[in-house]
Structures are given as C-alpha cells and as structure tokens.
C-alpha cells in the first residue's frame, strides 16, 4: 500500500507537469479518480442546475461509488501515465 500511495503521489505531481492540458473529459476523469482515492464515495447533495461545473464533477465522482481507494489510485496512475 505504501508503494501504491507513493506512486499515486508521484502521478499527482506528474499530472501538473504534462506537456499539454488534457481535454475536459480527461480532466473530469482525473478529478473523479483523485477524489475517490483521497476522499472515498461522494457525499452530499448533487449541485443544482445553475452550477454546471460542480454538477459535472459530482456526477463523475458519483459514478465511481464503491470503487476502493486502491483501485482509484491505480486507475489515476494509469491515466496519467497514458498522458505522458
């Protein structure tokens, strides 16, 4: 687990140094995997229709409900590696 956490933290750092910014869909996937890995399942109410960005983020994170932190970390690492 410590090795996975270290690789996850490196992937988070690497994601900030990508040569070009990923498209919005990929950014949303990265966000949701990061939140699932660090905070677990989404909590709270879905943002209202006037907060489109918040709503999209909430929906993307909610789709990962039940995924373990370890799985989310590995998926995040794999996604960042594919963008390098």
N, C-alpha and C positions, 0 to 999 in steps of 0.2 A: 504493500500500500504506500509506503514512504517513497518508493521509486516512482510509482504512478503519480503521486502528488508532485514530486519534483519535475517530472516530465510535463505535467499539466501546467505548472507554474512557468516553465520554460516556454511552452506553447503560447501561453497568455502574453508573455513578453515578446515572443516572436511575432504574434499577431499585430502588434503595434508597429512592427518594422517591415511589414510587407511592402514590396516594391510598388504595388498599386492597390488602391482601395477595392475590396470585393464589392460585388453588386449587392443591392439591398436585400435580396432573398438570402444570400450567403451571410450577410451581416446579421440578419434576423436569426438564422440557424446558429451562428456563433453565440449570439446573445442568449438564446434559449438554452443551449447546452451549458454555457457558463453558469447561468442562474440555477439550472438543475443540479449541476455539480457542486455548487457552493451553498445553495440555499434549500435544495430539495424541491418538493412539489410546490407549485404556485398556490398562494393563499390570497384571500381577499376577493372582493367583487371585481368583475370584469369592468374596465373603464367604459364610460358612456360613449355614445356615437360621436360626440364632439371632440374626443381625444383619440383620433385615428391611429397615431403612432403608438400610444400606450395600449390601445386595444389590440393592435397587431402583435406587439411584444407579448402581451398577456396570452393571446391565443397561441402563439408559437411555443411559449413556455408551457402552457396547459397541455399541449399535445404530447409532451414528454412525461406527463404524470405517471408515476410508478417506476420510471427508469431510475436505477440506482446511481448514486454519485459516481461510483467507479466506472460504470458504463458511459455516463455522460462525459466524464473526464477523458476516457479513451476515444470517444467519438469526436470530442473537441480537438484532441491531439491529432487524430487522423485528418480532420478537416483542415486544420492549419497547415499540416504537412503537405496536403494536396494543393495548397495555395502558394507554396514557396516556389 
